[in-house]
């Protein structure tokens, strides 16, 4: 039986990035029957500002790439996301090893953080930014990866929906805005900071939102997003007061789809049709760009009514992703 060779992933190597893309794409096609991975998206993931480059691996069987370990570190939220891809008849064996290596790297990061604490009564699975946790996700249809994740000690905490809106029959004409509501394109640093404030306000009651994002880090991550297009970063205002945001990008353009990266409305302005209008504006924008669909991802247990809104506009669930959490609490003493 051949042995695997684990090679540090070099994000400055076009050959390594191509191999990583090939593995990720083939893995998704083999285990879910579809994929939205592009060379640009995997490059943004592996080389972005939160990528833990020193922990990422490319796996070879002889000369053929058969595995990939992606590791991202959201320092402010004390969250490390690992993504393991594996191909071939020994897939489970390789997944077990990649998950173990990812967890080992995460534990090293957690052990070096003297400020991490577990608040009294904290639920380790609620993604509290006071201590470190490792997360990973898999398609609901991929039972092999799910079994490997659970065997590694992860616990399922959430299901996210990838949704799609069929744009046939939609118009490129922007919809009529609710009374007193307007939108404008983000312009300059002051607006960029406002965008983050609106994001924080809009998502404060969402799962895992237990920390304030650093502006410089947030902007760097946003600009590094695959298909980034600041001309489609919108701020919604109600009677001149900023109350919402919508961020679109071209990350799904290769698949003839627009993508809603972020959509949010501050609690004080909900129930006025602003989120629905922004979605309709996004659909009109996608139609104007000759896209056949508009995609987004949402927490299936979202408590703000977003899932009902998307369904009422015409979005349908295309895929389901299960999020798993591995809290690292043994290296973080009680507060």
Order of alpha helices (4+ residues) and beta strands (2+ residues): beta-alpha-alpha-beta-beta-beta-alpha-beta-alpha-beta-beta-alpha-alpha-beta-beta-beta-alpha-beta-alpha-beta
